[in-house]
Each structure stands twice: as C-alpha cells, then as structure tokens.
Amino acid sequence: MIPALEDYLERLGKLHADIRSTIEGLPQEALDWVPGPGANSLCALAVHVAGAERYWIGDVVGRDPSHRDRPAEFRAHGLDAATLITHLADALDHSHRVLEGLMLVELEEERISSRDGRRVRVAWALAQALSHTAEHLGQMQLTRQLWDQRQNP
C-alpha cells in the first residue's frame, strides 16, 4: 500500500475511534435525541458518516456502487451503539479494501460522482471523505456534550 494511504487510513481510523468513544455506553434515548431544530441525532449522524464514507471511498474512488439512500441516513433511529459501531466498522473495512488496491497514479485520475454527475479527482474524493467525517465527529461530540449537560445540569 502507498505510505500516504497508510497514513490516511490511520487518520480515518482515529476519527472512527473518536466516534466510537462518543456513542459507546449511551442509552437509546441519547442516540435518538435531537438537540434542536435543524440538528441531527447521534444515530442519524453515525449512519450518515458511514454512508458518506462508503460513497466517497467506495462508490467514487473504488467504483463499487453501494446504492446509497442518503435521505434515509438522516431518518435513522432506534439503532443501538453496538449496531452503529458495527455499521461504521463495515464502512472502514470497505475503505481499507479499496485503498489497498489503489495506485499512486490513480490519485490524479478523475471519477464521476453519481450523486450529481460532477467530475472529481480521486485525491479530492479522499480529502472529502476525511474532512466530512471530521466535521460530523465534531457535531457528534457537541451533541454528546449537550446530552450530558442535559442529564447532569
């Protein structure tokens, strides 16, 4: 594997570990709680992160269609922490498999986003997946903090 992609996967794995520690041990009520209008639950965010990662790395970079239903990700509820963690782990495992076979020259290749038809470089799609995961991790951490404060005023 390309050393830069080993570093990439290490960073992506760290983000996943942080998500895992954010949702582990929470009751179902906390995972489905929405902190306010326009916000998402931890459950929906975890499902969305897994779906988006699978899309950008699997569908776009790896050309392996997932048949993702993005709107359904935000309706997700009722999934316990163990199920969410498994869902995220499955996405990360798939990302590992895709990136193990990626060649350095492919980082400059263009792929077509099936979502909107635009052309993006493989390197851009990888950056998008990483930054998107980090963005939603931050939202999840804030949601967790709000939940904890709500429980222990």
N, C-alpha and C positions, 0 to 999 in steps of 0.2 A: 504494500500500500504506500502511496505517496506520503512522505512525512508530514506535509502540511495538512493532509486529510486526517492523519492520525491525531494531530493537534486539534483539528476541527471537531472530530468525534469526541475527543476528551472534553472540550468545552461544552459541546452539546450534552454529553453525559452529565456534566456538572450541573447544567441547567435542569436536567431531568431529576437529578438528586435533590436539588433545591425545591422543585415542585413536589416531589415525593414527601419531603420533610414538612412542607406547608400543609399537605392534606392528610397525612397519616394521623390516625388517632381521633379524627373528628367524627362526631355523630352525623347521621344522615341529615338532620336538620341544618347543621352548619354547612354541609356540602351543597345543599339545595337553597340556602339562604341567599337572597339578593339584597345587597346593601342599600339600594335606592333605584329610582327611575333611571333607565338607560344603562344600568350596570348588569353584570352577569354573575351567576353563581360560580362557585369553585368547580362544581361538577361540569357546567357548561364550558368553562374556560379550559379545564383539563381535556375534555373531549375535543374541543376546538384546536388546542395545541397539537394533539396527536393527529388530528385530521389535516391540519395545515402542514405539519412536518411531512406527513406521508404524501401530501400533494406535491410540495415543492421539491422534495428529495426523491420521492418515488415516481410520481407521475411525470414531472417536468424533467428532472435530471436523469432518472433511470428509465423513463419512457415505459413505465409499468402502471397502467391505469388502475386507480382504486375505486372509481365510480363514486367519488365523494359526494355527499349531500351536505354542503356547508350550512344551509339554514337549519338543518336538523341538529347540527352540533350545538347550536345556541338554545335549542329546546330540551337538551339532555337534562334529565333529573332522575333521582331515585337510584343512582349508581353509587355503591359504597366505595370507600377509599381503596380497598383491595382491587376492585374491578377497574377503577380509574388508573391505578398504578400499573396493572397488567396491560391496559389499553395503551398507556404511554410507553411501556417497555416493548410492546409489539412494534410500535412505530419506530422506536430507537433501533431495535433489532433489524428492521427492514432498512433503515438508513445505513446501518453498518454494511449490510449485504450489498446495497447499491454502490456505496463508496469504495468498498474493497475492490471492485472491478473497474473503477474509474481511472482513466489515464490522464496524465498531466495535460496533454494536448487538448483533451476534451473540455477543460475548464474554459477555453475560449470559444467553444462551439455554441451555436445558438440553438435554442429549443423553443417550441411554441407552447404558450400557456393555453391549455384547453379551456380555461375559465373565461378568458377574454380575447384570445387569439393573438396576443402580442408576442413578439419575439424577445427572448431574454437570453443572456449568456448563462452557461452553467454556473460560472463563478457567482454571478448575480443571484441566481436562484438559491444557491447555498447560503449566501450572505442574508438573503431574505428570510430563509428558514431559521437561521440562528438569531437574527435580530427580532423576528416575530415571536419566537419562543421566549426570549429575554423580556420583551415588552409585556407579554401576558404573565410571565412569572412575577413581575413587579405588581401587576394588578392582583394576582392571587395572594401575594404577600400582604398587600394593603387590605384586601378583603378579609384575610385571616386575622389581621390586627384589629379590624373593626369588629369582627365576630368576638374575638377575645375580650375586647373592651366592653362590648355589649353584655357579655356574660359576667364580667368582673368589673363593674363600674367603680 
